[in-house]
Amino acid sequence: MSSVEPVSSAEPPVDTPATRRRKVIRRGVVTAYDQADEILERARRDADALRARAQDEARALRRRVVERAYRHCLAAWQARMVALEDERRDLYDELRPQLTELALWIATKIVRRRFDADPALVHELVEEALASLQGMVEDRLLIHVHPAHREAVETLVARLEAANPQWKIVSVLTDEAMSPGGCRLESEIGEVDATLETQLRALRQLLRGEVT
């Protein structure tokens, strides 16, 4: 014996005020979600714009800070260079007398050593002194030199006398007090002092700025 199942019939939902409220609520929820997404997207765009502007401002600030620091360092460096130059000038002015004497002491040592090694070097000095009297010496001429240079100067005088017949009497005299590397000439018209001491004295005045 078979049983017959009852056939269910789907009835359309009844349009009631409660049903209408549920539909309105669902639409409202969807709309709220859409608005929330728009707000979030707009917030993200605004945040990106703010971040980019902040990065630009940070870079500009770093450039200004670097430029300011560079100008400050450059000004400090220039001021320090000026101060160092002033200090160098002051130190030079303070040490100038000692440096001058040291230079003269070294020059004296070098000159004496060269003339001790080769007395013939006095030839050039004597010739320069004689040249300053060229055409003016008429009679007696005396040449004072260090004893170590007498032989070399006498050899020079013998060679020059033939070219200067106006030198009637030429005498080479030695002077123990005279330093090697110098000479002194005496004639009837005056004296030529080419001693080492006189040359060093002139050099000292030049180094001290006493000669213009």
ABEGO torsion letter per residue (X at the ends): XBBBBBBBBBBBBBBBAAAAAAAAAAAAAAAAAAAAAAAAAAAAAAAAAAAAAAAAAAAAAAAAAAAAAAAAAAAAAAAAAAAAAAAAAAAAAAAAAAAAAAAAAAAAAAAAAAAAABAAAAAAAAAAAAAAABGABABBBBBBBBAAAAAAAAAAAAAAAAABAABABBBBBBBAABBBGBBBBBBAAEBBBABAAAAAAAAAAAAAGABX
